[in-house]
Amino acid sequence: MDWFKEKKEKYTIHHLFGKTKKQSANSFWFTDLTATKLPVGTRVYSTNENGDSGILIVEYEGENLYYMELLEG
């Protein structure tokens, strides 16, 4: 995603949103802080001051990974 590569520097860790609680490959069982590949206990952070950017930062194996929030509607 080229648009994100250009803008990712503007996203910074704001506060701890939570830690992954479970893994699941089945979307039916997805709830908040469920991941498909991240291990249970992985730290998930909101970004920037307002926290409504839709981007989350995850600390994994010593580096920051960027994720888009999965919103239900």
C-alpha positions as CSV (number, residue, x, y, z in Angstrom):
1,M,0.0,0.0,0.0
2,D,2.0,2.9,-1.3
3,W,-0.2,5.6,0.2
4,F,0.5,4.2,3.6
5,K,4.3,3.9,3.1
6,E,4.4,7.7,2.5
7,K,2.3,8.5,5.6
8,K,3.3,5.9,8.2
9,E,5.8,8.2,9.9
10,K,3.0,10.4,11.1
11,Y,1.5,7.6,13.2
12,T,3.1,7.3,16.6
13,I,2.2,5.2,19.7
14,H,-0.2,7.0,21.9
15,H,-1.3,4.5,24.6
16,L,-1.7,0.8,25.2
17,F,-5.1,-0.3,23.7
18,G,-4.7,-3.8,25.0
19,K,-3.1,-7.2,24.4
20,T,-4.3,-9.9,22.0
21,K,-6.6,-12.2,23.9
22,K,-6.9,-15.1,21.5
23,Q,-6.2,-16.4,18.0
24,S,-8.8,-17.5,15.5
25,A,-9.0,-18.2,11.8
26,N,-12.8,-18.2,11.9
27,S,-14.3,-14.7,11.5
28,F,-17.4,-15.9,13.4
29,W,-15.4,-16.1,16.6
30,F,-13.6,-12.7,16.2
31,T,-14.1,-10.3,19.1
32,D,-12.0,-7.3,20.2
33,L,-8.3,-8.1,20.4
34,T,-8.6,-11.4,18.5
35,A,-5.8,-12.0,15.9
36,T,-5.2,-14.5,13.1
37,K,-1.4,-14.7,13.4
38,L,-0.2,-12.6,16.3
39,P,0.4,-14.5,19.5
40,V,-1.8,-14.1,22.6
41,G,-0.4,-11.3,24.7
42,T,0.9,-9.1,21.9
43,R,0.7,-5.4,22.8
44,V,-1.6,-3.3,20.6
45,Y,-1.4,0.5,20.7
46,S,-3.6,3.3,19.6
47,T,-2.0,6.0,17.5
48,N,-1.6,9.7,17.9
49,E,-3.4,12.0,20.4
50,N,-7.0,11.5,19.2
51,G,-6.8,7.8,18.7
52,D,-9.3,7.8,15.9
53,S,-6.9,7.4,13.0
54,G,-8.0,3.8,12.3
55,I,-4.4,2.6,12.5
56,L,-3.0,0.5,15.3
57,I,0.6,-0.2,16.1
58,V,1.7,-3.6,17.3
59,E,5.0,-4.5,18.9
60,Y,6.1,-7.8,17.5
61,E,9.5,-9.4,17.6
62,G,11.2,-6.1,18.3
63,E,9.6,-4.0,15.6
64,N,6.5,-2.0,15.1
65,L,3.9,-3.3,12.8
66,Y,1.0,-1.2,11.5
67,Y,-2.6,-2.5,11.2
68,M,-5.8,-1.0,10.1
69,E,-8.6,-1.4,12.6
70,L,-11.3,-3.9,11.6
71,L,-14.6,-2.1,12.2
72,E,-17.9,-3.8,12.4
73,G,-21.0,-2.1,11.0
